[in-house]
Protein backbone atom coordinates (compact mmCIF):
# COMPACT_ATOMS: atom_id res chain seq x y z
CA UNK A 1 0.00 0.00 0.00
CA UNK A 2 2.94 2.39 0.43
CA UNK A 3 3.27 5.43 2.61
CA UNK A 4 -0.40 6.30 2.88
CA UNK A 5 0.11 9.30 5.15
CA UNK A 6 3.37 10.58 3.66
CA UNK A 7 3.53 13.76 1.63
CA UNK A 8 4.21 13.35 -2.07
CA UNK A 9 7.74 14.34 -3.05
CA UNK A 10 8.47 17.70 -4.66
CA UNK A 11 9.34 15.83 -7.87
CA UNK A 12 5.99 14.00 -7.89
CA UNK A 13 4.10 17.27 -7.34
CA UNK A 14 6.12 18.96 -10.07
CA UNK A 15 5.47 16.12 -12.55
CA UNK A 16 1.70 16.13 -11.95
CA UNK A 17 1.42 19.92 -12.15
CA UNK A 18 3.56 20.06 -15.28
CA UNK A 19 1.40 17.37 -16.91
CA UNK A 20 -1.85 19.11 -15.88
CA UNK A 21 -0.67 22.52 -17.10
CA UNK A 22 -2.28 23.43 -20.42
CA UNK A 23 -1.45 27.11 -20.63
CA UNK A 24 -3.77 28.33 -17.89
CA UNK A 25 -1.49 27.56 -14.96
CA UNK A 26 -2.21 25.26 -12.05
CA UNK A 27 -3.49 25.78 -8.53
CA UNK A 28 -1.82 23.79 -5.79
CA UNK A 29 -3.89 23.08 -2.70
CA UNK A 30 -2.41 21.32 0.30
CA UNK A 31 -2.63 20.94 4.05
CA UNK A 32 -0.60 22.81 6.62
CA UNK A 33 1.57 19.81 7.50
CA UNK A 34 5.36 20.05 7.59
CA UNK A 35 5.99 17.59 4.75
CA UNK A 36 3.26 19.08 2.56
CA UNK A 37 4.47 22.64 3.09
CA UNK A 38 8.09 21.69 2.38
CA UNK A 39 7.45 19.64 -0.75
CA UNK A 40 4.71 21.80 -2.26
CA UNK A 41 6.78 24.93 -1.68
CA UNK A 42 9.77 23.34 -3.42
CA UNK A 43 7.63 22.27 -6.36
CA UNK A 44 5.85 25.64 -6.42
CA UNK A 45 9.15 27.52 -6.59
CA UNK A 46 10.29 25.43 -9.54
CA UNK A 47 6.93 25.75 -11.30
CA UNK A 48 6.83 29.51 -10.70
CA UNK A 49 10.26 29.92 -12.32
CA UNK A 50 8.83 28.14 -15.38
CA UNK A 51 5.68 30.29 -15.41
CA UNK A 52 3.34 27.40 -14.59
CA UNK A 53 2.26 28.23 -11.02
CA UNK A 54 1.18 31.82 -10.44
CA UNK A 55 -0.95 31.66 -7.29
CA UNK A 56 0.08 31.02 -3.72
CA UNK A 57 -1.78 30.43 -0.48
CA UNK A 58 -1.98 33.56 1.68
CA UNK A 59 0.86 33.51 4.17
CA UNK A 60 2.91 31.06 2.14
CA UNK A 61 6.43 31.87 0.93
CA UNK A 62 6.24 34.09 -2.13
CA UNK A 63 2.62 35.11 -1.60
CA UNK A 64 1.87 38.25 -3.56
CA UNK A 65 5.00 37.95 -5.70
CA UNK A 66 4.48 38.47 -9.38
DRENBAKE-982252 format. One record per residue: z, x, y of N, C-alpha, C, O in turn; chain; residue in one letter; residue number from 1. Coordinates in steps of 0.2 Angstrom, whole numbers, plus 5000, padded with zeros to 4 digits. Each point is the difference from the previous one (the first is absolute). Example, Ala and Ser with C-alpha at 12.3 -4.5 7.8 and 13.67 -1.06 7.14 Angstrom:
REM residues 2
5039/5066/4972/5000/4996/5006/5000/5004/5006/5003/5005/4999/A/A/1 $
4993/4993/5006/5001/5004/5006/5003/4996/5005/5001/5003/5006/A/S/2 $
***
This chain:
REM residues 66
5000/5004/4994/5000/4996/5006/5000/5004/5006/4998/4998/5005/A/X/1 $
5004/5008/4995/5000/5005/5006/5006/4999/5004/5005/4997/4999/A/X/2 $
4995/5006/5007/5005/4999/5005/4999/4994/5004/4998/5000/5006/A/X/3 $
5005/4995/4992/4999/4993/5003/5003/5000/5007/4997/4996/5004/A/X/4 $
5009/5007/4997/5003/5000/5007/4999/5006/5004/5003/5000/5005/A/X/5 $
4992/5004/4993/4998/5006/5004/4995/4998/5005/4996/4996/4999/A/X/6 $
5004/5007/5007/4995/5000/5005/4994/5003/4997/5000/5005/4997/A/X/7 $
4994/4992/5005/4994/5003/4999/4999/5007/5004/5003/5000/5005/A/X/8 $
4993/5004/4992/5000/5007/5004/4995/4999/5006/4997/4995/5000/A/X/9 $
5004/5010/5004/4996/4999/5006/4992/5001/4999/4996/4996/5003/A/X/10 $
5003/5007/4991/4993/5001/4998/4997/4993/4997/4995/4998/5002/A/X/11 $
5009/4999/4995/4999/4993/4997/4998/4995/5006/4996/4996/5000/A/X/12 $
5009/5004/5005/4999/4996/5005/4994/5001/5004/4996/4996/5002/A/X/13 $
5003/5010/4999/4994/5003/5004/4993/4997/4996/4996/4997/5003/A/X/14 $
5004/5004/4991/4994/4998/4996/4999/4993/5000/4994/4998/5001/A/X/15 $
5011/4998/4998/4999/4992/5001/4998/4998/5007/4995/4996/5000/A/X/16 $
5008/5007/5005/4998/4998/5007/4993/5002/5001/4996/4997/5003/A/X/17 $
5002/5009/4995/4994/5003/5001/4994/4995/4997/4995/4999/5003/A/X/18 $
5007/4999/4991/4995/4996/4996/5000/4993/5003/4994/4997/5000/A/X/19 $
5011/5000/5003/5001/4994/5003/4996/5000/5006/4998/4994/5003/A/X/20 $
5002/5011/5001/4998/5001/5007/4992/4998/5000/4996/5003/4996/A/X/21 $
5002/4992/5008/4993/4999/5000/4998/4999/5007/4995/4997/5002/A/X/22 $
5008/5007/5003/4998/5001/5007/5005/4996/5004/5000/5001/5006/A/X/23 $
5004/4995/4991/5005/4996/5005/5007/5003/5000/5004/4997/5003/A/X/24 $
4997/5009/4993/5006/5003/5000/5004/4996/4994/4998/4996/4997/A/X/25 $
5008/5007/5002/5005/4997/4995/5007/4999/5003/5001/5004/5005/A/X/26 $
5002/4992/4993/5007/4999/5002/5005/5001/4994/4999/4997/4995/A/X/27 $
5005/5008/5006/5005/5002/4995/5007/4996/5001/5003/5001/5005/A/X/28 $
4999/4996/4990/5006/4997/5000/5005/5002/4995/4998/5001/4994/A/X/29 $
5008/5001/5008/5005/5003/4995/5007/4999/5002/5001/4998/5005/A/X/30 $
5003/5003/4990/5007/4999/5001/5003/5006/5003/4997/5005/5001/A/X/31 $
5009/4994/5001/5004/5005/5004/5004/5004/4995/5006/5001/5001/A/X/32 $
4991/5002/4994/5003/5004/4995/4998/5007/5001/4994/5001/5002/A/X/33 $
5010/5004/4997/4999/5007/5001/4993/5002/4997/4996/5003/5004/A/X/34 $
5003/4996/4990/4994/5002/4997/4994/4997/5003/4995/5003/5001/A/X/35 $
5005/4990/5000/4995/4996/5003/4998/5003/5007/4994/5001/5002/A/X/36 $
5011/5000/5002/4999/5002/5007/4997/5007/5000/4995/5001/5004/A/X/37 $
5008/5004/4992/4997/5006/4999/4993/5000/4998/4995/5003/5004/A/X/38 $
5003/4994/4991/4993/5000/4997/4995/4996/5004/4995/5002/5001/A/X/39 $
5007/4992/5002/4996/4997/5004/4999/5003/5007/4994/5000/5002/A/X/40 $
5011/5003/5000/4999/5004/5007/4995/5006/4999/4996/5001/5004/A/X/41 $
5005/5002/4990/4995/5006/4999/4993/4997/4999/4995/5003/5003/A/X/42 $
5004/4992/4993/4993/4997/4999/4998/4997/5007/4994/5001/5002/A/X/43 $
5010/4996/5002/4998/4997/5006/4998/5006/5005/4995/4999/5004/A/X/44 $
5008/5006/4996/4998/5006/5005/4993/5002/4998/4996/5001/5004/A/X/45 $
5003/5000/4989/4993/5002/4998/4995/4995/5002/4994/5002/5002/A/X/46 $
5007/4992/4996/4995/4995/5002/4999/4999/5007/4995/4999/5002/A/X/47 $
5010/5002/5002/4999/4999/5008/4996/5006/5002/4996/4998/5004/A/X/48 $
5005/5008/4994/4995/5005/5002/4993/4999/4998/4996/5002/5003/A/X/49 $
5003/4994/4992/4993/4998/4998/4998/4994/5003/4994/4997/4999/A/X/50 $
5010/5000/5005/4998/4993/5003/5000/4994/4996/4997/4995/5002/A/X/51 $
5007/5005/4993/5000/4995/4995/5006/4995/5002/4999/4994/5000/A/X/52 $
5007/5009/5001/5006/4996/5001/5002/5001/5008/5001/5005/5002/A/X/53 $
4999/4989/5001/5001/5000/5007/5006/4996/5002/5002/5001/5006/A/X/54 $
5001/4996/4990/5007/4996/5001/5006/5003/4997/4999/5003/4994/A/X/55 $
5006/4997/5009/5006/5002/4997/5006/4995/5001/5000/4996/5005/A/X/56 $
5005/5004/4991/5006/4996/5000/5004/5002/5006/5001/5006/5001/A/X/57 $
5001/4989/5003/5004/5002/5006/5006/5004/4998/5004/4999/4995/A/X/58 $
4997/5007/5008/5006/5004/4999/4998/5006/4995/5004/5004/4998/A/X/59 $
4990/4995/4999/4998/5006/4995/4997/5006/5004/4998/4999/5006/A/X/60 $
5002/5006/4991/4997/5006/5003/4993/4999/5003/4995/4997/4996/A/X/61 $
5003/5004/5010/4993/4999/5002/4999/4993/5003/4994/4999/5002/A/X/62 $
5011/4997/4998/4999/4993/5003/4998/5000/5007/5003/5004/5004/A/X/63 $
4992/4993/4997/4997/4999/5007/4995/5006/5002/4998/5000/5005/A/X/64 $
5001/5005/4990/4996/5005/5002/4992/4997/4999/4999/4996/4996/A/X/65 $
4997/5007/5008/4993/4997/4999/4996/5005/4996/4994/4998/4999/A/X/66 $
***
